[in-house]
């Protein structure tokens, strides 16, 4: 099993699709990485040689920000928006949708489970 950028890649998949398991690498980026590393995208991970794995690692390390570094950068950007107090930061702080979606209905994933209407009883 190949380990690249701290992630174990599925050995039964083609390299092009296995690389997408790494945070920050999608289909297009995986294709670019394989072209730079001069590796055939159709080969399976289990059939990669150590030299090919090393070349893929080298391309990713030099040209791309992935996994922990990328997660840290994204969280820092969100914290910056929150500290700034801009509209997007306020939406992040309140756990509401950020990109202009409606919230009158839907948005349950972001808002959480419904809070039912609480009936107030008269004190007798």
N, C-alpha and C positions, 0 to 999 in steps of 0.2 A: 504494500500500500504506500503510495507516494504522499509525503507530507510537505506541503508548500505553504508558506506564510502562516504556519501554525495550524493548518487545517488538513485533516486526513481526507484525501480524495477517494471517491468510490472507484475501486479497481476494475469494475465491470463496464464502466461507462467510457465513451470516447472522451479524449482529453478536452476537446472544445467545450463539451457540456459539463464535464467534471470541474473545470476551472470556475464555473459560475457559482459553485458552492462557497467560494471565497467572497467575503463581504467587500463590495466595491468593484467586483468584476462581473460584468454582464456578458451577453452573447457577443456584441460587437468588440468589446475590449478583449475578450478571450481570443477572438480571431486575430486581432492585431498582435497580441502577445505571441501567439504561435507563429505568425509570419516573421516577427523579429527574432524569435528563438530558432527559426528554421526547423520547426517540428510539424509533421503531417497531422492535420486536425482529425483525420479519420482513425488514427491509431488509438488503441485502448490504453488506459492508464497502466494496466498490468504489463503491457508490452513495451513501456518506455525504458530506455537505458538510463543509467546514472548520469551520463553526459547530457542527455536531453532534459532530464529533471533539473540538473544544475543550470542549464541555459535558461530554462523557464524561470527558475528562482531568481537568476541574475537580472533578467528583464523586468520582472515584477519589482524587485528591490530597488532598481535604479530609476525606473520610469513611473511607477504607480504608488499611490498611497492607499493601502488596504488594511483591513481588519482593525486592530487596536488604534492605530494612528488616525485612521479615518473616522472611527466611532468617536474618538476624543475630539477631533476637529468639529464634527457635526454637533456634538453636545455643547461645545464652546460657543458655536454660532447661535444656538438656541438660547443659551444663558445670556449672551450678549444682547439678543433681542429683548429678553425679559428685563434685563437691567436697564436697557434704553427706555423701556416703557412705551414702545411704539405699538401700533395696532396688533401686529402679528405677535409681539411679545406678550401682550395682554391676553390674547386668545390662547397662547401656550400656557400661560399662568393659570387660566381658568379651565384648562382642559376642554376647550371647545375647538371645532374645526377652524383651521387657519386660512384655508384657501377659498373663502367666500361661499362655502356650501350652506344650504338652508338648515336651520335647526328647529323650526317649528314642528316639523315631522322629521323622522330619520335622525341620523347622527348618533345612534345608540351606541355604536362601538366607542366613540370618543367620549360621550357623556356618561356612559355607564347605564346600569339598569334603571328602569323607571321608578320614580318615587311617587307612590300613589297619593291621591288627595286625602289628607287626614281630616276626618270629620270631627268637629268640635262639639262635645256634648254639653248641654246646659247643666250647671250645677244645681242639684235639687235640694 
